[in-house]
Amino acid sequence: METSRLFEGIQEAEIKALLNCLSAKEQCFSKHDFVLNAGISNPVTGMVETGTLQIIKEDYWGNRAIIEVIGPGDIFGEAFACAEIVPVPISVVAAEQTRVLLFDYQKLLTTCPSSCEFHSKVIKNMTRILAEKNIMLMQKMEHITKRSTREKLLSYLSTQAFMKKSSSFDIPFNRQELADYLSVDRSAMSAELSRMRGEGMIDFKKNHFTLLQ
């Protein structure tokens, strides 16, 4: 928890007091378990302690789009709780064995009666997290609004290389998940990746990619 951006600048003893204040509780989920289901009217907010979660959106026919993948220290559900949007339009699914810390978002937004300094810090941290997520969603929009599958792939892989500060990096998706994230057909995407490798643009093995040009 000390490494989470939500608790940045807050001491361990203060975090314990804050978790009390937020009525926080731990919960474990197995792979493919739903942490939050689309359509519910009481959205939960939490932080990933261990494991990985996928934020997904499914249409009426069950077609799935991955909006975001989050890991330890990351927050989920805060935007819908803050905006009081019901029913919730997205689902949160465990991509592996995952432990999360659930808490009352409304209590986080309201300073406690003692007006403790660390509570004010966590509100400031949450504001920054919301701003960063807004930027991240703008980046995704940049990927998926490209005209072709190749352009979407190049946009995404380029961003990953800049983020990792290396031309060789791992991505948090398997092939189906990457197709869902970029809103493209998996078969067409796999064929395009093979063509890009054949042209000497990229190399890859499973979820490890290297940009060659």
N, C-alpha and C positions, 0 to 999 in steps of 0.2 A: 504493500500500500504506500510505503514511503516514496516509491519511485513513480507513482501515478501522478499525472499532471493535475488531477483533481485535488490532491493533497500536497502539492508543491508549496514549500515554505512553511509547512506545518509540522511541528515536532510529534514524535511517536506518542507521547503521553496525551497531547492535544487531540490526535487522531482518535484515540480510544474514547475520549470524552465526546468528540463529535459524532462518532458512530452511535453512541448512546442516544445522543440528541436526535439523530436521524432514524431511530428505530431500525437500525441495520441488522440484517440476518444473512447468513451464508446458506447457499443451496448448490447442490451438485446436479449436473445433467450429463447423460450419456450421449454418444454420437447420434445425431438425427433427432434428439429430443427438442421440442419446442419450448423455448424460454418465454416467448411471448407470441400469442396467436393473433393474426389479423382478425378484426371484427370485434375484439373485446372492448368494453367501455371503461375499464379501469387499468390503463397502461402502467406497467411497472418500469422502474428505472433502476439501473444497476451498474456495477463495474466488474469487468472480467478479472478474476484473480489468477486463474491458470486455465490454459486451453484456448480455444478459438470459437468465435461466434460469427455467423453469417446473417446479415440483414437482408431479407429477401422480400420481393413483391411478386405475387402470383395473380394472373388474370382469371377470368371466369372459367376458362378451359384448363386451368392448371399449368399454364406456361410460366416458368419461373425466371425471374431476373434477379441477379445478385447486385444489390446496391452498394454494399460495403462489407469488408471482412475486418473484424476487430480482435485484438489479442489482449494479453495481460496489461492492466492499467487503463484500458480504454473503457469509455462510458457508452451505454446504450439506453434508448427510450426517453432520453431527457427532452428532446425537441417536442414530442407529442404530449408529454406531461406538462411542459412549460406552456405550450400553446393551447392546452386543454382540448386537443383534437380527439373526438370520439365519433364513431368507433375507430380504432387504430387501423391504418391502411397497410401496415407492413407486419411481417413476422420476424422473429429472431430465433435462429436454429443453431444448436451446437454442432460444430464441424468435427469435434472430437470430444473426449471426456473433458468436461469443463466445470470449473467451480466459479460461481459468481457471488457478489455481495449485493443484495437488494436493499434499497433504502427508500424512504419517503421523500420524494422530490419537493413537495410543497414545504416540508420542514427545512429542506436545504435552502430554499429561497427566502425563508423568513428567519431573521436572526432570533436567537433564543433570548429569553428575558434578561439574562445577564450581559447581553450584547458583547460576547467574547470576541476578541480580535481574530482568533483563528476561524470563526464562522464567517466573518467578513472576507477573509482570505479565500475561503473555499468558494464563496459566491463569485469573487473576482476570477478565480481559476475556471469556474464553470462558464463564465461569459467568454473567456478566451477559447475554451474548448468548442463552444458553439460557433464562434467565428472561424476557427480552423476547419471545422466540419463543413461549413458553408463553402470555404475555398476548395476543399476536397471534392465536393459535389460539383462545383464549377469545372474542375479538372476532368471529372468523369463525363460531364456534358460535352466537353471538348473532344473526348475520345469517340463517344457514340454518335455525334453529329457528323463525323467524317462520312464521305459518300461510300467508300468501298471497304470491304473487309480488310484489305491490305493497309489502307490508311488508318483504320481503327487500331490494328495491331501495332503499326509503327508508332502511332501517337502514344499508346499505352506503354509499349516497351521503352520508348524514349524517356517518358516520365519516370519509369522505374529506374532506369540507368542514372538519371540525374539525382533521384532520391537516394539511391544506394552509393552514389559517387563512384561508380564502376561500370565498365562495359559488360561485366559478367555478374549475374545476380540470380537469386531465386524469386519466384513470384508465389503468392499465397493461393494459387488455383491449380486444379487439374484441368484437363482439356474442356470437359463439359462446363465446369464452373467459369472458366475464362470466356467461353462462348456465351454463357448466361450474363456475365458481367458486361460484355461488349455488345450484347443484343444481336448476335449473329448465329447462323446455323453452324453446328459443330463440324459437320462433314466439310462444309465449304471452308471453314476456318482452318481445319487440319490440312486440307489440300493447299491452301494459301501459304501456310507455314512451311510445308514441304517445298513449294516453289521458291520461297524466299531463301531457304537453306540451299537449294540447288543453284540459285543465282549468287551465292556467296555473301548474302546480306546478313544472315544470322546463323547461329548454331544453337542447338538445344538438346537436352536430354531430360525427359519428364518435365519438372517445373523449373529447371535451371536453364537460363538463356544467356547467350553471349552475342553482343552486337559486333559485327565484323566491319561494317562500313558506317 
